């Protein structure tokens, strides 16, 4: 069971990293600037990834599962709010659909999957006393996943600052604050 829990946490880190990379890619390649609710969803994905990463690095602990569950519920609330804002016909949508659904709808689905998956991992991890992990248990694939998650998180933080600056982000962003302020 421990190997299955470790694999689940590893896949969680990779999955969250992939979601953040896709969001970041859409932001720059398709010029789809994230709205404030989108940024809250990104923060929730980062926190979910952090919970998975802590479980991977230090061994499964209820507190790390709790971080992931709370972040998943927060993300589901933020993405659910955005889905409800655009669910009424004629109310418009934010961004282009991906495989028929908008990114915030996919985010809601993924947050629900994260919450359910984390609950399963918590059950599988057992309730025995925490045992310290071996130093070599955090192997090369886990390190690469950790570095990718950290890099994508930092890139998103820089991108958010470039977009919003030190002020509140606009509800419907049209450009980058830093470029408007100091650029073209």
C-alpha positions as CSV (number, residue, x, y, z in Angstrom):
1,X,0.0,0.0,0.0
2,X,2.8,2.4,0.8
3,X,4.1,2.1,-2.8
4,X,0.6,2.8,-4.2
5,X,0.3,5.9,-1.9
6,X,3.7,7.1,-3.0
7,X,2.7,6.6,-6.7
8,X,-0.5,8.5,-6.1
9,X,1.3,11.4,-4.6
10,X,3.8,11.4,-7.4
11,X,1.1,11.4,-10.0
12,X,-0.6,14.2,-8.1
13,X,2.5,16.4,-8.3
14,X,2.9,15.7,-12.0
15,X,-0.8,16.2,-12.7
16,X,-0.9,19.6,-10.9
17,X,2.3,20.7,-12.6
18,X,0.8,19.8,-16.0
19,X,-2.4,21.7,-15.3
20,X,-0.4,24.8,-14.2
21,X,1.8,24.5,-17.4
22,X,-1.3,24.3,-19.6
23,X,-2.8,27.4,-17.9
24,X,0.5,29.2,-18.2
25,X,0.8,28.2,-21.8
26,X,-2.7,29.4,-22.7
27,X,-1.8,32.7,-21.0
28,X,1.1,33.4,-23.3
29,X,0.5,31.4,-26.5
30,X,-3.1,32.2,-26.9
31,X,-3.0,35.5,-25.1
32,X,-5.7,34.4,-22.6
33,X,-5.0,36.5,-19.5
34,X,-6.2,34.9,-16.3
35,X,-9.0,36.7,-14.4
36,X,-8.8,37.0,-10.6
37,X,-10.9,33.8,-10.2
38,X,-8.5,32.0,-12.5
39,X,-5.5,33.2,-10.4
40,X,-7.2,31.9,-7.2
41,X,-7.6,28.5,-9.0
42,X,-3.9,28.5,-9.8
43,X,-3.1,29.2,-6.2
44,X,-5.3,26.3,-5.2
45,X,-3.6,24.0,-7.7
46,X,-0.2,25.1,-6.3
47,X,-1.4,24.3,-2.8
48,X,-2.7,20.9,-3.9
49,X,0.7,20.2,-5.5
50,X,2.4,21.3,-2.3
51,X,0.4,18.8,-0.2
52,X,1.2,16.0,-2.6
53,X,4.8,17.0,-2.6
54,X,5.1,17.1,1.2
55,X,3.6,13.6,1.3
56,X,6.1,12.5,-1.3
57,X,9.0,14.0,0.5
58,X,8.3,13.3,4.2
59,X,5.9,10.3,3.9
60,X,2.1,10.3,4.1
61,X,0.9,12.4,7.0
62,X,-2.7,13.5,7.7
63,X,-1.7,17.1,7.8
64,X,-0.4,17.0,4.3
65,X,-3.5,15.2,3.1
66,X,-5.4,18.0,4.9
67,X,-3.6,20.7,3.0
68,X,-4.4,19.0,-0.3
69,X,-8.1,18.5,0.6
70,X,-8.6,22.1,1.9
71,X,-6.8,23.5,-1.2
72,X,-9.0,21.2,-3.5
73,X,-12.1,22.4,-1.8
74,X,-11.0,26.0,-2.1
75,X,-10.2,25.5,-5.8
76,X,-13.6,23.8,-6.3
77,X,-15.3,26.8,-4.7
78,X,-13.4,29.3,-6.9
79,X,-13.9,27.3,-10.1
80,X,-17.5,26.5,-9.2
81,X,-18.2,30.2,-8.7
82,X,-16.8,30.9,-12.1
83,X,-18.8,28.2,-13.7
84,X,-22.0,29.6,-12.1
85,X,-21.1,33.1,-13.4
86,X,-21.1,31.7,-17.0
87,X,-23.7,29.0,-16.9
88,X,-26.6,31.1,-17.9
89,X,-27.1,31.1,-21.7
90,X,-26.1,34.4,-23.2
91,X,-23.9,35.4,-20.3
92,X,-20.7,34.9,-22.2
93,X,-17.7,32.8,-21.3
94,X,-14.2,33.5,-20.4
95,X,-11.6,32.1,-22.7
96,X,-11.8,29.5,-25.5
97,X,-13.1,26.0,-24.8
98,X,-10.6,23.1,-24.5
99,X,-12.1,19.8,-25.7
100,X,-15.6,21.3,-25.4
101,X,-15.2,22.8,-21.9
102,X,-13.7,26.0,-20.6
103,X,-10.6,25.9,-18.5
104,X,-12.6,26.8,-15.3
105,X,-15.0,23.9,-15.9
106,X,-12.0,21.6,-16.3
107,X,-10.6,23.1,-13.1
108,X,-13.8,22.2,-11.2
109,X,-13.7,18.7,-12.5
110,X,-10.0,18.3,-11.6
111,X,-10.5,19.7,-8.2
112,X,-13.2,17.2,-7.5
113,X,-10.9,14.4,-8.8
114,X,-8.1,15.7,-6.5
115,X,-10.4,15.7,-3.5
116,X,-11.7,12.2,-4.2
117,X,-8.2,10.9,-5.0
118,X,-6.7,12.5,-1.9
119,X,-9.4,10.9,0.2
120,X,-8.6,7.5,-1.3
121,X,-4.8,8.0,-0.7
122,X,-5.6,9.0,2.9
123,X,-7.5,5.8,3.4
124,X,-4.8,3.7,1.8
125,X,-2.1,5.3,3.8
126,X,-3.4,3.7,7.0
127,X,-3.3,5.3,10.5
128,X,-0.1,3.8,11.9
129,X,2.5,6.0,13.6
130,X,4.4,8.1,11.1
131,X,7.7,6.6,10.1
132,X,10.5,8.7,8.9
133,X,11.3,8.1,5.2
134,X,14.7,6.9,4.1
135,X,17.0,9.6,2.6
136,X,17.0,7.8,-0.7
137,X,13.2,7.5,-0.9
138,X,12.9,10.9,-2.5
139,X,14.4,9.6,-5.8
140,X,15.3,11.3,-9.0
141,X,11.8,11.2,-10.6
142,X,10.4,12.8,-7.4
143,X,13.0,15.5,-7.4
144,X,12.4,16.3,-11.0
145,X,8.6,16.5,-10.3
146,X,9.4,18.8,-7.3
147,X,11.6,21.1,-9.3
148,X,9.1,21.3,-12.1
149,X,6.3,22.2,-9.7
150,X,8.5,24.8,-8.0
151,X,9.6,26.3,-11.4
152,X,6.0,26.5,-12.7
153,X,4.9,28.1,-9.4
154,X,7.6,30.7,-9.6
155,X,6.8,31.4,-13.2
156,X,3.1,31.8,-12.4
157,X,4.0,34.2,-9.5
158,X,6.1,36.3,-11.8
159,X,3.4,36.2,-14.5
160,X,0.8,37.4,-12.0
161,X,3.0,40.3,-11.0
162,X,3.7,41.3,-14.6
163,X,-0.1,41.2,-15.2
164,X,-1.4,42.9,-12.1
165,X,1.6,44.6,-10.5
166,X,1.2,45.5,-6.8
167,X,-2.4,46.4,-7.2
168,X,-5.7,44.4,-7.5
169,X,-6.1,42.6,-10.8
170,X,-8.9,43.9,-13.1
171,X,-12.0,41.7,-13.4
172,X,-11.5,41.4,-17.2
173,X,-7.8,41.9,-17.9
174,X,-6.8,43.3,-21.2
175,X,-3.1,43.6,-20.9
176,X,-0.1,43.4,-18.7
177,X,0.3,46.0,-16.0
178,X,4.1,46.0,-16.2
179,X,4.2,46.4,-20.0
180,X,1.6,49.2,-19.9
181,X,3.4,51.0,-17.1
182,X,7.0,50.7,-18.3
183,X,6.8,49.2,-21.8
184,X,5.1,50.0,-25.1
